Amino acid sequence: MANNPYSPNGSDQQPPAAIAQAISEISEKMTLLVREEIELAKAEIREKLTSLVRGGVAGIVAGTFAFLALILIMHGIAWLLDDLFFSDNIWAGFFIEAAFFLLLAAAGGLFAYRAMQRGAPPVPEQAIEEAKRTREMLEAGDRK
């Protein structure tokens, strides 16, 4: 038997109880580490979600006020069109604005349709490709 200079008793063998205890300690510490990492991830996600919810609520409030202002502005433009072009035919100004908004809605709908077509179905293609490459590398390593 060869002597191990790093072993206190000069032998390569350690008592099985010491090895088992070391393995047990490593296992406990790894479990604790994984649990702490999970708790850290939970706390981080909770903080980010809270921030997103606050931002979303503020955005909804701001959007509501902007929408109300838009209603007043569009009403004023309809009256302005009547004063400038239609001499007491107020309905013409509202119809012109309605046509303008329908054109904007059609353009927005077309944009939304094309965006949905590009994103459907929602498959994480890059992640799948990366997982396939990783699997191939691991299988190639097993064959050596």
Beta strands, then each sheet from edge to edge (+ up, - down):
end
